[in-house]
Amino acid sequence: MFGREKLLEERIGAAIKAEFEGLVAELERDLGEYRRRRRIKGRAQAALERAEDEARRVHHEMIALKKRFWEAYYGNDEAALAKIKPEHRSLKRAMRKAEKALKRAHENFERADFNEVAEGAALKEKAHAAAEKADLRIGALEKAIEGLLAETWRGVKELSAALRDEGEEPRLFDAHEEAPDHRRSA
C-alpha cells in the first residue's frame, strides 16, 4: 500500500513539475545568458584597462626618452644620442602595437557593453511576472486538488457509511439456514 501511495505522489509531483518545466527553463536560460554577458563584459573591460595601462606606460617612456634626447642633444653627448636612436625605434614599434591593442580592446568592449541596470531590471520584471503566473497556476492546482480530494473523501465516507450500515443491520435467518453458534469457535 505504501508503495502505491509513493507512486501516486511521484506521479502527481512529476505532473506538477512538467506544468512549470518550460517556465523554469526559460528563466534559467535568461539568467545564464545575462551572467554570460556580464562575464564577457568584465573580461573586455579588464582587457581595455590593461591596454590603456600599456599605452600610458609606453607614452610615458616615450616622453622620458625625448627628455633624455634633448638633454643629450644640448649636452653634446654623442654616446647617449647613439643609444637613444635604437630605443626610439623600439618605443615607436611598442607605441604602434599598444595603440592597435587599445583600439581592439575598445572595439571588443563596445561589442560586449550593455546596460546591466536596464537588463537587470527587465530580468527582475520577467521574474516577478513568472512568479505571479506560477502563483496563479499553483493556486488553481491547489483548488483543483482540494476539490478532487474533498470529492473523493466524501465518496469514501458515503461508501464506508453504507457498508457499515449494511453490516450492522440484523440479519434474519431462513429456516434453512442455521444460526451461527459462537460457542463452537475453538
Order of alpha helices (4+ residues) and beta strands (2+ residues): alpha-alpha-alpha
